[in-house]
């Protein structure tokens, strides 16, 4: 059987470990101020059957309006940025989870941490274990372990989580997965399971509207992947037949991003209405990776995502595909929506250099340091 091409293998690996975050906390009214000449200025002061339930309309509200005269393409220099507010979502410094609604929590052990999130009063962390991974749920009194978990998402309010497994042996990935979803029934917390014994490369994308959305391959050598929706109150998932090769789902549940072209020369992305399959727009300049929670802004990276990190981060109008803002200069290892007006970007100047989580404002392009520029482990949570 035909093997996947090199670009697909790299892309699937990148998607599998990326924290796809489509929501955050309520936008702060004060953000970084815009500079001149295309450079970001520092902050001046504190500051299976088709799904039919999905709404059938394009995002109805306008994206953040760009400030008059502010440059669309912004060149950044990390050393020139000043410190602003700390990230208002969960993030990792060393082995300590900070930010969001909760106390600082240290992840036990010495394993490499791949992903973190807050779930109520607990912290979730995907860590390496042997050839594979496991999920740690770190509470006040105990640490719970779930083997083989590779991807993790939470609801916007952090009250529920979904995660999926992928077993790995010395030869690579193994067929089969289990998708988990936390729920609350009668005031009691519960964890539901969905067994997927015949699927490959299962990855949770979103948990919204009471449903867990995940992608998976039908066979090991498939060139496209499918989107499915699972209501944790049920024992089966439903395939969303209008979407093929999804990369993100908007927080408002109306639109998805999907790869329409994938080859060794690059990719093309499209933003598509989930209910009908109608394609709103397409770009071969950027790869759409996530959305802001309101669904107004699509967050993109370069059309080719090989190597250590992305060299650009972009915000696009989710209705039209128009470029609102593009940042460049450092290496961008993660780009996440903090709220509907701001992006958090994990940035450095290359391997073995100091890193920072920076905050960039979509409306004017200005950026600030959300964490100090420093060496050591740093990560934006889900």
JOPEDA-V748746 format. One record per helix or strand. SS is the DSSP state (helix for helix, strand for strand). FROM is the first residue (numbers start at 0). LEN is the number of residues. If there is no record, write none. Layout:
# JOPEDA-V748746
SS|FROM|LEN + SS|FROM|LEN
This chain:
# JOPEDA-V748746
helix|5|12 + strand|38|1 + strand|72|3 + helix|77|3 + strand|82|1 + strand|90|3 + strand|95|3 + strand|104|2 + strand|112|7 + strand|121|8 + strand|131|7 + strand|142|5 + strand|148|6 + strand|160|5 + strand|167|2 + strand|171|2 + strand|176|9 + strand|187|9 + strand|199|9 + strand|210|7 + strand|225|6 + strand|237|7 + strand|245|4 + strand|254|9 + strand|265|8 + strand|278|5 + strand|285|6 + strand|296|6 + strand|309|8 + strand|322|15 + strand|341|7 + strand|354|7 + strand|366|3 + strand|373|1 + strand|377|3
